[in-house]
C-alpha cells in the first residue's frame, strides 16, 4: 500500500509528460506553418513591388504620349481638353 501513492504520482506525471509532448509537437507544426506564411508573404510583397514598378513605367509612357500629342496639331481644328 505504501507504493500506491508513488504509483499514482508517477501515472499522473506520465500523463502530463505525454500531453506536454503532444503540445510541443503541435507548437512545432505551428512554428513551421508561420515560417511558411512568412516566406509566402515575402513572395507576395516582391510580386506586388514588381507590379507597382510596371505600373509606374506605364504611367510614365502615358504621360509622354500625352505630352507628344500636345505638340501635334489636332485634326479638324479641334481643341484638346
mmCIF file of the N, C-alpha and C atoms, coordinates in Angstrom:
data_MODEL
# 
_entry.id   MODEL 
# 
loop_
_atom_site.group_PDB 
_atom_site.id 
_atom_site.type_symbol 
_atom_site.label_atom_id 
_atom_site.label_alt_id 
_atom_site.label_comp_id 
_atom_site.label_asym_id 
_atom_site.label_entity_id 
_atom_site.label_seq_id 
_atom_site.pdbx_PDB_ins_code 
_atom_site.Cartn_x 
_atom_site.Cartn_y 
_atom_site.Cartn_z 
_atom_site.occupancy 
_atom_site.B_iso_or_equiv 
_atom_site.pdbx_formal_charge 
_atom_site.auth_seq_id 
_atom_site.auth_comp_id 
_atom_site.auth_asym_id 
_atom_site.auth_atom_id 
_atom_site.pdbx_PDB_model_num 
ATOM 1   N N  . UNK A 1 1  ? 0.812   -1.201 0.000   1.00 0.00 ? 1  UNK A N  1 
ATOM 2   C CA . UNK A 1 1  ? 0.000   0.000  0.000   1.00 0.00 ? 1  UNK A CA 1 
ATOM 3   C C  . UNK A 1 1  ? 0.848   1.254  0.000   1.00 0.00 ? 1  UNK A C  1 
ATOM 4   N N  . UNK A 1 2  ? 2.026   1.157  0.529   1.00 0.00 ? 2  UNK A N  1 
ATOM 5   C CA . UNK A 1 2  ? 2.887   2.334  0.560   1.00 0.00 ? 2  UNK A CA 1 
ATOM 6   C C  . UNK A 1 2  ? 3.323   2.711  -0.844  1.00 0.00 ? 2  UNK A C  1 
ATOM 7   N N  . UNK A 1 3  ? 3.345   1.745  -1.762  1.00 0.00 ? 3  UNK A N  1 
ATOM 8   C CA . UNK A 1 3  ? 3.750   2.020  -3.139  1.00 0.00 ? 3  UNK A CA 1 
ATOM 9   C C  . UNK A 1 3  ? 2.638   2.675  -3.952  1.00 0.00 ? 3  UNK A C  1 
ATOM 10  N N  . UNK A 1 4  ? 1.433   2.551  -3.513  1.00 0.00 ? 4  UNK A N  1 
ATOM 11  C CA . UNK A 1 4  ? 0.307   3.078  -4.282  1.00 0.00 ? 4  UNK A CA 1 
ATOM 12  C C  . UNK A 1 4  ? 0.369   4.589  -4.536  1.00 0.00 ? 4  UNK A C  1 
ATOM 13  N N  . UNK A 1 5  ? 0.598   5.438  -3.542  1.00 0.00 ? 5  UNK A N  1 
ATOM 14  C CA . UNK A 1 5  ? 0.660   6.876  -3.816  1.00 0.00 ? 5  UNK A CA 1 
ATOM 15  C C  . UNK A 1 5  ? 1.774   7.223  -4.799  1.00 0.00 ? 5  UNK A C  1 
ATOM 16  N N  . UNK A 1 6  ? 2.935   6.559  -4.662  1.00 0.00 ? 6  UNK A N  1 
ATOM 17  C CA . UNK A 1 6  ? 4.013   6.826  -5.607  1.00 0.00 ? 6  UNK A CA 1 
ATOM 18  C C  . UNK A 1 6  ? 3.589   6.462  -7.029  1.00 0.00 ? 6  UNK A C  1 
ATOM 19  N N  . UNK A 1 7  ? 2.921   5.338  -7.157  1.00 0.00 ? 7  UNK A N  1 
ATOM 20  C CA . UNK A 1 7  ? 2.474   4.915  -8.480  1.00 0.00 ? 7  UNK A CA 1 
ATOM 21  C C  . UNK A 1 7  ? 1.469   5.895  -9.067  1.00 0.00 ? 7  UNK A C  1 
ATOM 22  N N  . UNK A 1 8  ? 0.573   6.414  -8.233  1.00 0.00 ? 8  UNK A N  1 
ATOM 23  C CA . UNK A 1 8  ? -0.401  7.399  -8.722  1.00 0.00 ? 8  UNK A CA 1 
ATOM 24  C C  . UNK A 1 8  ? 0.294   8.662  -9.194  1.00 0.00 ? 8  UNK A C  1 
ATOM 25  N N  . UNK A 1 9  ? 1.260   9.115  -8.428  1.00 0.00 ? 9  UNK A N  1 
ATOM 26  C CA . UNK A 1 9  ? 2.014   10.315 -8.810  1.00 0.00 ? 9  UNK A CA 1 
ATOM 27  C C  . UNK A 1 9  ? 2.757   10.059 -10.114 1.00 0.00 ? 9  UNK A C  1 
ATOM 28  N N  . UNK A 1 10 ? 3.375   8.908  -10.222 1.00 0.00 ? 10 UNK A N  1 
ATOM 29  C CA . UNK A 1 10 ? 4.089   8.573  -11.461 1.00 0.00 ? 10 UNK A CA 1 
ATOM 30  C C  . UNK A 1 10 ? 3.141   8.491  -12.648 1.00 0.00 ? 10 UNK A C  1 
ATOM 31  N N  . UNK A 1 11 ? 1.963   7.936  -12.446 1.00 0.00 ? 11 UNK A N  1 
ATOM 32  C CA . UNK A 1 11 ? 0.978   7.862  -13.529 1.00 0.00 ? 11 UNK A CA 1 
ATOM 33  C C  . UNK A 1 11 ? 0.552   9.253  -13.970 1.00 0.00 ? 11 UNK A C  1 
ATOM 34  N N  . UNK A 1 12 ? 0.323   10.106 -13.000 1.00 0.00 ? 12 UNK A N  1 
ATOM 35  C CA . UNK A 1 12 ? -0.074  11.491 -13.329 1.00 0.00 ? 12 UNK A CA 1 
ATOM 36  C C  . UNK A 1 12 ? 1.051   12.195 -14.066 1.00 0.00 ? 12 UNK A C  1 
ATOM 37  N N  . UNK A 1 13 ? 2.269   12.027 -13.580 1.00 0.00 ? 13 UNK A N  1 
ATOM 38  C CA . UNK A 1 13 ? 3.418   12.664 -14.238 1.00 0.00 ? 13 UNK A CA 1 
ATOM 39  C C  . UNK A 1 13 ? 3.602   12.143 -15.660 1.00 0.00 ? 13 UNK A C  1 
ATOM 40  N N  . UNK A 1 14 ? 3.380   10.863 -15.869 1.00 0.00 ? 14 UNK A N  1 
ATOM 41  C CA . UNK A 1 14 ? 3.494   10.307 -17.228 1.00 0.00 ? 14 UNK A CA 1 
ATOM 42  C C  . UNK A 1 14 ? 2.437   10.894 -18.151 1.00 0.00 ? 14 UNK A C  1 
ATOM 43  N N  . UNK A 1 15 ? 1.220   11.033 -17.637 1.00 0.00 ? 15 UNK A N  1 
ATOM 44  C CA . UNK A 1 15 ? 0.163   11.649 -18.454 1.00 0.00 ? 15 UNK A CA 1 
ATOM 45  C C  . UNK A 1 15 ? 0.493   13.110 -18.774 1.00 0.00 ? 15 UNK A C  1 
ATOM 46  N N  . UNK A 1 16 ? 1.016   13.810 -17.781 1.00 0.00 ? 16 UNK A N  1 
ATOM 47  C CA . UNK A 1 16 ? 1.415   15.205 -18.010 1.00 0.00 ? 16 UNK A CA 1 
ATOM 48  C C  . UNK A 1 16 ? 2.506   15.265 -19.062 1.00 0.00 ? 16 UNK A C  1 
ATOM 49  N N  . UNK A 1 17 ? 3.485   14.374 -18.955 1.00 0.00 ? 17 UNK A N  1 
ATOM 50  C CA . UNK A 1 17 ? 4.577   14.342 -19.930 1.00 0.00 ? 17 UNK A CA 1 
ATOM 51  C C  . UNK A 1 17 ? 4.061   14.036 -21.336 1.00 0.00 ? 17 UNK A C  1 
ATOM 52  N N  . UNK A 1 18 ? 3.131   13.102 -21.439 1.00 0.00 ? 18 UNK A N  1 
ATOM 53  C CA . UNK A 1 18 ? 2.546   12.762 -22.736 1.00 0.00 ? 18 UNK A CA 1 
ATOM 54  C C  . UNK A 1 18 ? 1.831   13.964 -23.338 1.00 0.00 ? 18 UNK A C  1 
ATOM 55  N N  . UNK A 1 19 ? 1.074   14.659 -22.517 1.00 0.00 ? 19 UNK A N  1 
ATOM 56  C CA . UNK A 1 19 ? 0.363   15.842 -23.010 1.00 0.00 ? 19 UNK A CA 1 
ATOM 57  C C  . UNK A 1 19 ? 1.329   16.948 -23.408 1.00 0.00 ? 19 UNK A C  1 
ATOM 58  N N  . UNK A 1 20 ? 2.362   17.154 -22.614 1.00 0.00 ? 20 UNK A N  1 
ATOM 59  C CA . UNK A 1 20 ? 3.356   18.173 -22.955 1.00 0.00 ? 20 UNK A CA 1 
ATOM 60  C C  . UNK A 1 20 ? 4.057   17.848 -24.266 1.00 0.00 ? 20 UNK A C  1 
ATOM 61  N N  . UNK A 1 21 ? 4.360   16.579 -24.477 1.00 0.00 ? 21 UNK A N  1 
ATOM 62  C CA . UNK A 1 21 ? 4.989   16.162 -25.734 1.00 0.00 ? 21 UNK A CA 1 
ATOM 63  C C  . UNK A 1 21 ? 4.059   16.453 -26.914 1.00 0.00 ? 21 UNK A C  1 
ATOM 64  N N  . UNK A 1 22 ? 2.782   16.180 -26.737 1.00 0.00 ? 22 UNK A N  1 
ATOM 65  C CA . UNK A 1 22 ? 1.811   16.463 -27.807 1.00 0.00 ? 22 UNK A CA 1 
ATOM 66  C C  . UNK A 1 22 ? 1.731   17.961 -28.072 1.00 0.00 ? 22 UNK A C  1 
ATOM 67  N N  . UNK A 1 23 ? 1.752   18.744 -27.011 1.00 0.00 ? 23 UNK A N  1 
ATOM 68  C CA . UNK A 1 23 ? 1.698   20.211 -27.164 1.00 0.00 ? 23 UNK A CA 1 
ATOM 69  C C  . UNK A 1 23 ? 2.949   20.704 -27.879 1.00 0.00 ? 23 UNK A C  1 
ATOM 70  N N  . UNK A 1 24 ? 4.110   20.185 -27.518 1.00 0.00 ? 24 UNK A N  1 
ATOM 71  C CA . UNK A 1 24 ? 5.355   20.576 -28.180 1.00 0.00 ? 24 UNK A CA 1 
ATOM 72  C C  . UNK A 1 24 ? 5.313   20.250 -29.667 1.00 0.00 ? 24 UNK A C  1 
ATOM 73  N N  . UNK A 1 25 ? 4.793   19.083 -30.002 1.00 0.00 ? 25 UNK A N  1 
ATOM 74  C CA . UNK A 1 25 ? 4.685   18.682 -31.399 1.00 0.00 ? 25 UNK A CA 1 
ATOM 75  C C  . UNK A 1 25 ? 3.781   19.637 -32.168 1.00 0.00 ? 25 UNK A C  1 
ATOM 76  N N  . UNK A 1 26 ? 2.634   19.955 -31.571 1.00 0.00 ? 26 UNK A N  1 
ATOM 77  C CA . UNK A 1 26 ? 1.710   20.882 -32.232 1.00 0.00 ? 26 UNK A CA 1 
ATOM 78  C C  . UNK A 1 26 ? 2.332   22.268 -32.364 1.00 0.00 ? 26 UNK A C  1 
ATOM 79  N N  . UNK A 1 27 ? 3.047   22.701 -31.336 1.00 0.00 ? 27 UNK A N  1 
ATOM 80  C CA . UNK A 1 27 ? 3.683   24.020 -31.373 1.00 0.00 ? 27 UNK A CA 1 
ATOM 81  C C  . UNK A 1 27 ? 4.759   24.075 -32.458 1.00 0.00 ? 27 UNK A C  1 
ATOM 82  N N  . UNK A 1 28 ? 5.492   22.974 -32.620 1.00 0.00 ? 28 UNK A N  1 
ATOM 83  C CA . UNK A 1 28 ? 6.488   22.903 -33.700 1.00 0.00 ? 28 UNK A CA 1 
ATOM 84  C C  . UNK A 1 28 ? 5.812   23.040 -35.064 1.00 0.00 ? 28 UNK A C  1 
ATOM 85  N N  . UNK A 1 29 ? 4.677   22.382 -35.228 1.00 0.00 ? 29 UNK A N  1 
ATOM 86  C CA . UNK A 1 29 ? 3.948   22.478 -36.505 1.00 0.00 ? 29 UNK A CA 1 
ATOM 87  C C  . UNK A 1 29 ? 3.450   23.900 -36.743 1.00 0.00 ? 29 UNK A C  1 
ATOM 88  N N  . UNK A 1 30 ? 2.968   24.531 -35.697 1.00 0.00 ? 30 UNK A N  1 
ATOM 89  C CA . UNK A 1 30 ? 2.504   25.917 -35.832 1.00 0.00 ? 30 UNK A CA 1 
ATOM 90  C C  . UNK A 1 30 ? 3.672   26.811 -36.230 1.00 0.00 ? 30 UNK A C  1 
ATOM 91  N N  . UNK A 1 31 ? 4.825   26.599 -35.611 1.00 0.00 ? 31 UNK A N  1 
ATOM 92  C CA . UNK A 1 31 ? 6.018   27.378 -35.972 1.00 0.00 ? 31 UNK A CA 1 
ATOM 93  C C  . UNK A 1 31 ? 6.397   27.192 -37.433 1.00 0.00 ? 31 UNK A C  1 
ATOM 94  N N  . UNK A 1 32 ? 6.323   25.957 -37.913 1.00 0.00 ? 32 UNK A N  1 
ATOM 95  C CA . UNK A 1 32 ? 6.628   25.691 -39.321 1.00 0.00 ? 32 UNK A CA 1 
ATOM 96  C C  . UNK A 1 32 ? 5.614   26.371 -40.231 1.00 0.00 ? 32 UNK A C  1 
ATOM 97  N N  . UNK A 1 33 ? 4.348   26.333 -39.838 1.00 0.00 ? 33 UNK A N  1 
ATOM 98  C CA . UNK A 1 33 ? 3.306   26.991 -40.637 1.00 0.00 ? 33 UNK A CA 1 
ATOM 99  C C  . UNK A 1 33 ? 3.526   28.500 -40.698 1.00 0.00 ? 33 UNK A C  1 
ATOM 100 N N  . UNK A 1 34 ? 3.882   29.091 -39.569 1.00 0.00 ? 34 UNK A N  1 
ATOM 101 C CA . UNK A 1 34 ? 4.133   30.538 -39.528 1.00 0.00 ? 34 UNK A CA 1 
ATOM 102 C C  . UNK A 1 34 ? 5.321   30.883 -40.423 1.00 0.00 ? 34 UNK A C  1 
ATOM 103 N N  . UNK A 1 35 ? 6.349   30.060 -40.370 1.00 0.00 ? 35 UNK A N  1 
ATOM 104 C CA . UNK A 1 35 ? 7.512   30.300 -41.236 1.00 0.00 ? 35 UNK A CA 1 
ATOM 105 C C  . UNK A 1 35 ? 7.107   30.233 -42.707 1.00 0.00 ? 35 UNK A C  1 
ATOM 106 N N  . UNK A 1 36 ? 6.308   29.230 -43.052 1.00 0.00 ? 36 UNK A N  1 
ATOM 107 C CA . UNK A 1 36 ? 5.834   29.110 -44.437 1.00 0.00 ? 36 UNK A CA 1 
ATOM 108 C C  . UNK A 1 36 ? 5.019   30.326 -44.860 1.00 0.00 ? 36 UNK A C  1 
ATOM 109 N N  . UNK A 1 37 ? 4.178   30.815 -43.963 1.00 0.00 ? 37 UNK A N  1 
ATOM 110 C CA . UNK A 1 37 ? 3.382   32.008 -44.274 1.00 0.00 ? 37 UNK A CA 1 
ATOM 111 C C  . UNK A 1 37 ? 4.273   33.224 -44.485 1.00 0.00 ? 37 UNK A C  1 
ATOM 112 N N  . UNK A 1 38 ? 5.314   33.351 -43.674 1.00 0.00 ? 38 UNK A N  1 
ATOM 113 C CA . UNK A 1 38 ? 6.246   34.474 -43.836 1.00 0.00 ? 38 UNK A CA 1 
ATOM 114 C C  . UNK A 1 38 ? 6.928   34.420 -45.198 1.00 0.00 ? 38 UNK A C  1 
ATOM 115 N N  . UNK A 1 39 ? 7.345   33.223 -45.600 1.00 0.00 ? 39 UNK A N  1 
ATOM 116 C CA . UNK A 1 39 ? 8.014   33.067 -46.891 1.00 0.00 ? 39 UNK A CA 1 
ATOM 117 C C  . UNK A 1 39 ? 7.059   33.442 -48.023 1.00 0.00 ? 39 UNK A C  1 
ATOM 118 N N  . UNK A 1 40 ? 5.825   32.929 -47.945 1.00 0.00 ? 40 UNK A N  1 
ATOM 119 C CA . UNK A 1 40 ? 4.848   33.244 -49.000 1.00 0.00 ? 40 UNK A CA 1 
ATOM 120 C C  . UNK A 1 40 ? 4.504   34.728 -49.011 1.00 0.00 ? 40 UNK A C  1 
ATOM 121 N N  . UNK A 1 41 ? 4.389   35.332 -47.845 1.00 0.00 ? 41 UNK A N  1 
ATOM 122 C CA . UNK A 1 41 ? 4.073   36.764 -47.770 1.00 0.00 ? 41 UNK A CA 1 
ATOM 123 C C  . UNK A 1 41 ? 5.195   37.594 -48.393 1.00 0.00 ? 41 UNK A C  1 
ATOM 124 N N  . UNK A 1 42 ? 6.426   37.176 -48.172 1.00 0.00 ? 42 UNK A N  1 
ATOM 125 C CA . UNK A 1 42 ? 7.560   37.870 -48.786 1.00 0.00 ? 42 UNK A CA 1 
ATOM 126 C C  . UNK A 1 42 ? 7.467   37.787 -50.308 1.00 0.00 ? 42 UNK A C  1 
ATOM 127 N N  . UNK A 1 43 ? 7.097   36.627 -50.835 1.00 0.00 ? 43 UNK A N  1 
ATOM 128 C CA . UNK A 1 43 ? 6.948   36.475 -52.282 1.00 0.00 ? 43 UNK A CA 1 
ATOM 129 C C  . UNK A 1 43 ? 5.819   37.364 -52.805 1.00 0.00 ? 43 UNK A C  1 
ATOM 130 N N  . UNK A 1 44 ? 4.729   37.436 -52.072 1.00 0.00 ? 44 UNK A N  1 
ATOM 131 C CA . UNK A 1 44 ? 3.610   38.297 -52.486 1.00 0.00 ? 44 UNK A CA 1 
ATOM 132 C C  . UNK A 1 44 ? 4.053   39.752 -52.510 1.00 0.00 ? 44 UNK A C  1 
ATOM 133 N N  . UNK A 1 45 ? 4.782   40.182 -51.474 1.00 0.00 ? 45 UNK A N  1 
ATOM 134 C CA . UNK A 1 45 ? 5.254   41.567 -51.424 1.00 0.00 ? 45 UNK A CA 1 
ATOM 135 C C  . UNK A 1 45 ? 6.205   41.876 -52.579 1.00 0.00 ? 45 UNK A C  1 
ATOM 136 N N  . UNK A 1 46 ? 7.086   40.933 -52.886 1.00 0.00 ? 46 UNK A N  1 
ATOM 137 C CA . UNK A 1 46 ? 8.009   41.131 -54.005 1.00 0.00 ? 46 UNK A CA 1 
ATOM 138 C C  . UNK A 1 46 ? 7.242   41.216 -55.320 1.00 0.00 ? 46 UNK A C  1 
ATOM 139 N N  . UNK A 1 47 ? 6.248   40.360 -55.491 1.00 0.00 ? 47 UNK A N  1 
ATOM 140 C CA . UNK A 1 47 ? 5.429   40.401 -56.707 1.00 0.00 ? 47 UNK A CA 1 
ATOM 141 C C  . UNK A 1 47 ? 4.678   41.709 -56.828 1.00 0.00 ? 47 UNK A C  1 
ATOM 142 N N  . UNK A 1 48 ? 4.135   42.181 -55.735 1.00 0.00 ? 48 UNK A N  1 
ATOM 143 C CA . UNK A 1 48 ? 3.405   43.447 -55.740 1.00 0.00 ? 48 UNK A CA 1 
ATOM 144 C C  . UNK A 1 48 ? 4.334   44.615 -56.065 1.00 0.00 ? 48 UNK A C  1 
ATOM 145 N N  . UNK A 1 49 ? 5.548   44.570 -55.552 1.00 0.00 ? 49 UNK A N  1 
ATOM 146 C CA . UNK A 1 49 ? 6.512   45.624 -55.868 1.00 0.00 ? 49 UNK A CA 1 
ATOM 147 C C  . UNK A 1 49 ? 6.812   45.619 -57.365 1.00 0.00 ? 49 UNK A C  1 
ATOM 148 N N  . UNK A 1 50 ? 6.923   44.431 -57.955 1.00 0.00 ? 50 UNK A N  1 
ATOM 149 C CA . UNK A 1 50 ? 7.158   44.345 -59.400 1.00 0.00 ? 50 UNK A CA 1 
ATOM 150 C C  . UNK A 1 50 ? 5.999   44.912 -60.199 1.00 0.00 ? 50 UNK A C  1 
ATOM 151 N N  . UNK A 1 51 ? 4.775   44.626 -59.769 1.00 0.00 ? 51 UNK A N  1 
ATOM 152 C CA . UNK A 1 51 ? 3.594   45.165 -60.446 1.00 0.00 ? 51 UNK A CA 1 
ATOM 153 C C  . UNK A 1 51 ? 3.583   46.694 -60.333 1.00 0.00 ? 51 UNK A C  1 
ATOM 154 N N  . UNK A 1 52 ? 3.917   47.209 -59.158 1.00 0.00 ? 52 UNK A N  1 
ATOM 155 C CA . UNK A 1 52 ? 3.943   48.668 -58.975 1.00 0.00 ? 52 UNK A CA 1 
ATOM 156 C C  . UNK A 1 52 ? 4.995   49.318 -59.866 1.00 0.00 ? 52 UNK A C  1 
ATOM 157 N N  . UNK A 1 53 ? 6.156   48.668 -60.013 1.00 0.00 ? 53 UNK A N  1 
ATOM 158 C CA . UNK A 1 53 ? 7.191   49.218 -60.914 1.00 0.00 ? 53 UNK A CA 1 
ATOM 159 C C  . UNK A 1 53 ? 6.682   49.267 -62.349 1.00 0.00 ? 53 UNK A C  1 
ATOM 160 N N  . UNK A 1 54 ? 5.997   48.204 -62.769 1.00 0.00 ? 54 UNK A N  1 
ATOM 161 C CA . UNK A 1 54 ? 5.465   48.176 -64.141 1.00 0.00 ? 54 UNK A CA 1 
ATOM 162 C C  . UNK A 1 54 ? 4.408   49.265 -64.338 1.00 0.00 ? 54 UNK A C  1 
ATOM 163 N N  . UNK A 1 55 ? 3.549   49.428 -63.351 1.00 0.00 ? 55 UNK A N  1 
ATOM 164 C CA . UNK A 1 55 ? 2.523   50.475 -63.449 1.00 0.00 ? 55 UNK A CA 1 
ATOM 165 C C  . UNK A 1 55 ? 3.157   51.858 -63.518 1.00 0.00 ? 55 UNK A C  1 
ATOM 166 N N  . UNK A 1 56 ? 4.221   52.066 -62.756 1.00 0.00 ? 56 UNK A N  1 
ATOM 167 C CA . UNK A 1 56 ? 4.919   53.361 -62.807 1.00 0.00 ? 56 UNK A CA 1 
ATOM 168 C C  . UNK A 1 56 ? 5.489   53.615 -64.201 1.00 0.00 ? 56 UNK A C  1 
ATOM 169 N N  . UNK A 1 57 ? 6.074   52.574 -64.801 1.00 0.00 ? 57 UNK A N  1 
ATOM 170 C CA . UNK A 1 57 ? 6.624   52.746 -66.156 1.00 0.00 ? 57 UNK A CA 1 
ATOM 171 C C  . UNK A 1 57 ? 5.512   53.025 -67.167 1.00 0.00 ? 57 UNK A C  1 
ATOM 172 N N  . UNK A 1 58 ? 4.392   52.344 -67.019 1.00 0.00 ? 58 UNK A N  1 
ATOM 173 C CA . UNK A 1 58 ? 3.261   52.586 -67.929 1.00 0.00 ? 58 UNK A CA 1 
ATOM 174 C C  . UNK A 1 58 ? 2.761   54.012 -67.766 1.00 0.00 ? 58 UNK A C  1 
ATOM 175 N N  . UNK A 1 59 ? 2.678   54.467 -66.523 1.00 0.00 ? 59 UNK A N  1 
ATOM 176 C CA . UNK A 1 59 ? 2.224   55.840 -66.281 1.00 0.00 ? 59 UNK A CA 1 
ATOM 177 C C  . UNK A 1 59 ? 3.166   56.853 -66.931 1.00 0.00 ? 59 UNK A C  1 
ATOM 178 N N  . UNK A 1 60 ? 4.477   56.592 -66.820 1.00 0.00 ? 60 UNK A N  1 
ATOM 179 C CA . UNK A 1 60 ? 5.446   57.487 -67.476 1.00 0.00 ? 60 UNK A CA 1 
ATOM 180 C C  . UNK A 1 60 ? 5.244   57.510 -68.990 1.00 0.00 ? 60 UNK A C  1 
ATOM 181 N N  . UNK A 1 61 ? 5.007   56.359 -69.572 1.00 0.00 ? 61 UNK A N  1 
ATOM 182 C CA . UNK A 1 61 ? 4.800   56.282 -71.021 1.00 0.00 ? 61 UNK A CA 1 
ATOM 183 C C  . UNK A 1 61 ? 3.528   57.022 -71.433 1.00 0.00 ? 61 UNK A C  1 
ATOM 184 N N  . UNK A 1 62 ? 2.467   56.839 -70.662 1.00 0.00 ? 62 UNK A N  1 
ATOM 185 C CA . UNK A 1 62 ? 1.210   57.531 -70.975 1.00 0.00 ? 62 UNK A CA 1 
ATOM 186 C C  . UNK A 1 62 ? 1.412   59.040 -70.878 1.00 0.00 ? 62 UNK A C  1 
ATOM 187 N N  . UNK A 1 63 ? 2.148   59.486 -69.878 1.00 0.00 ? 63 UNK A N  1 
ATOM 188 C CA . UNK A 1 63 ? 2.429   60.919 -69.746 1.00 0.00 ? 63 UNK A CA 1 
ATOM 189 C C  . UNK A 1 63 ? 3.222   61.438 -70.946 1.00 0.00 ? 63 UNK A C  1 
ATOM 190 N N  . UNK A 1 64 ? 4.216   60.647 -71.387 1.00 0.00 ? 64 UNK A N  1 
ATOM 191 C CA . UNK A 1 64 ? 4.993   61.058 -72.561 1.00 0.00 ? 64 UNK A CA 1 
ATOM 192 C C  . UNK A 1 64 ? 4.109   61.135 -73.796 1.00 0.00 ? 64 UNK A C  1 
ATOM 193 N N  . UNK A 1 65 ? 3.230   60.170 -73.963 1.00 0.00 ? 65 UNK A N  1 
ATOM 194 C CA . UNK A 1 65 ? 2.312   60.195 -75.108 1.00 0.00 ? 65 UNK A CA 1 
ATOM 195 C C  . UNK A 1 65 ? 1.424   61.424 -75.032 1.00 0.00 ? 65 UNK A C  1 
ATOM 196 N N  . UNK A 1 66 ? 0.943   61.739 -73.826 1.00 0.00 ? 66 UNK A N  1 
ATOM 197 C CA . UNK A 1 66 ? 0.118   62.938 -73.658 1.00 0.00 ? 66 UNK A CA 1 
ATOM 198 C C  . UNK A 1 66 ? 0.883   64.201 -74.006 1.00 0.00 ? 66 UNK A C  1 
ATOM 199 N N  . UNK A 1 67 ? 2.148   64.267 -73.606 1.00 0.00 ? 67 UNK A N  1 
ATOM 200 C CA . UNK A 1 67 ? 2.970   65.438 -73.918 1.00 0.00 ? 67 UNK A CA 1 
ATOM 201 C C  . UNK A 1 67 ? 3.230   65.537 -75.420 1.00 0.00 ? 67 UNK A C  1 
ATOM 202 N N  . UNK A 1 68 ? 3.456   64.402 -76.066 1.00 0.00 ? 68 UNK A N  1 
ATOM 203 C CA . UNK A 1 68 ? 3.690   64.410 -77.504 1.00 0.00 ? 68 UNK A CA 1 
ATOM 204 C C  . UNK A 1 68 ? 2.437   64.817 -78.270 1.00 0.00 ? 68 UNK A C  1 
ATOM 205 N N  . UNK A 1 69 ? 1.282   64.410 -77.796 1.00 0.00 ? 69 UNK A N  1 
ATOM 206 C CA . UNK A 1 69 ? 0.062   64.765 -78.512 1.00 0.00 ? 69 UNK A CA 1 
ATOM 207 C C  . UNK A 1 69 ? -0.222  66.258 -78.407 1.00 0.00 ? 69 UNK A C  1 
ATOM 208 N N  . UNK A 1 70 ? 0.293   66.919 -77.381 1.00 0.00 ? 70 UNK A N  1 
ATOM 209 C CA . UNK A 1 70 ? 0.145   68.373 -77.276 1.00 0.00 ? 70 UNK A CA 1 
ATOM 210 C C  . UNK A 1 70 ? 0.974   69.088 -78.335 1.00 0.00 ? 70 UNK A C  1 
ATOM 211 N N  . UNK A 1 71 ? 2.026   68.440 -78.837 1.00 0.00 ? 71 UNK A N  1 
ATOM 212 C CA . UNK A 1 71 ? 2.900   69.050 -79.835 1.00 0.00 ? 71 UNK A CA 1 
ATOM 213 C C  . UNK A 1 71 ? 2.340   68.920 -81.242 1.00 0.00 ? 71 UNK A C  1 
ATOM 214 N N  . UNK A 1 72 ? 1.422   68.017 -81.451 1.00 0.00 ? 72 UNK A N  1 
ATOM 215 C CA . UNK A 1 72 ? 0.880   67.748 -82.778 1.00 0.00 ? 72 UNK A CA 1 
ATOM 216 C C  . UNK A 1 72 ? -0.405  68.547 -82.957 1.00 0.00 ? 72 UNK A C  1 
ATOM 217 N N  . UNK A 1 73 ? -0.566  69.128 -84.181 1.00 0.00 ? 73 UNK A N  1 
ATOM 218 C CA . UNK A 1 73 ? -1.810  69.825 -84.479 1.00 0.00 ? 73 UNK A CA 1 
ATOM 219 C C  . UNK A 1 73 ? -2.948  68.821 -84.498 1.00 0.00 ? 73 UNK A C  1 
ATOM 220 N N  . UNK A 1 74 ? -4.033  69.201 -83.907 1.00 0.00 ? 74 UNK A N  1 
ATOM 221 C CA . UNK A 1 74 ? -5.184  68.287 -83.864 1.00 0.00 ? 74 UNK A CA 1 
ATOM 222 C C  . UNK A 1 74 ? -5.969  68.417 -85.168 1.00 0.00 ? 74 UNK A C  1 
ATOM 223 N N  . UNK A 1 75 ? -6.331  67.303 -85.750 1.00 0.00 ? 75 UNK A N  1 
ATOM 224 C CA . UNK A 1 75 ? -7.093  67.354 -86.993 1.00 0.00 ? 75 UNK A CA 1 
ATOM 225 C C  . UNK A 1 75 ? -8.462  67.991 -86.737 1.00 0.00 ? 75 UNK A C  1 
ATOM 226 N N  . UNK A 1 76 ? -9.023  68.562 -87.766 1.00 0.00 ? 76 UNK A N  1 
ATOM 227 C CA . UNK A 1 76 ? -10.348 69.169 -87.732 1.00 0.00 ? 76 UNK A CA 1 
ATOM 228 C C  . UNK A 1 76 ? -10.384 70.413 -86.842 1.00 0.00 ? 76 UNK A C  1 
ATOM 229 N N  . UNK A 1 77 ? -9.236  70.932 -86.514 1.00 0.00 ? 77 UNK A N  1 
ATOM 230 C CA . UNK A 1 77 ? -9.208  72.169 -85.743 1.00 0.00 ? 77 UNK A CA 1 
ATOM 231 C C  . UNK A 1 77 ? -9.720  72.022 -84.332 1.00 0.00 ? 77 UNK A C  1 
ATOM 232 N N  . UNK A 1 78 ? -9.834  70.810 -83.882 1.00 0.00 ? 78 UNK A N  1 
ATOM 233 C CA . UNK A 1 78 ? -10.359 70.566 -82.527 1.00 0.00 ? 78 UNK A CA 1 
ATOM 234 C C  . UNK A 1 78 ? -9.398  71.027 -81.468 1.00 0.00 ? 78 UNK A C  1 
ATOM 235 N N  . UNK A 1 79 ? -9.947  71.342 -80.352 1.00 0.00 ? 79 UNK A N  1 
ATOM 236 C CA . UNK A 1 79 ? -9.142  71.761 -79.227 1.00 0.00 ? 79 UNK A CA 1 
ATOM 237 C C  . UNK A 1 79 ? -9.092  70.606 -78.233 1.00 0.00 ? 79 UNK A C  1 
ATOM 238 N N  . UNK A 1 80 ? -7.927  70.347 -77.806 1.00 0.00 ? 80 UNK A N  1 
ATOM 239 C CA . UNK A 1 80 ? -7.768  69.256 -76.836 1.00 0.00 ? 80 UNK A CA 1 
ATOM 240 C C  . UNK A 1 80 ? -8.208  69.726 -75.461 1.00 0.00 ? 80 UNK A C  1 
ATOM 241 N N  . UNK A 1 81 ? -9.001  68.911 -74.838 1.00 0.00 ? 81 UNK A N  1 
ATOM 242 C CA . UNK A 1 81 ? -9.488  69.289 -73.492 1.00 0.00 ? 81 UNK A CA 1 
ATOM 243 C C  . UNK A 1 81 ? -8.668  68.628 -72.435 1.00 0.00 ? 81 UNK A C  1 
# 
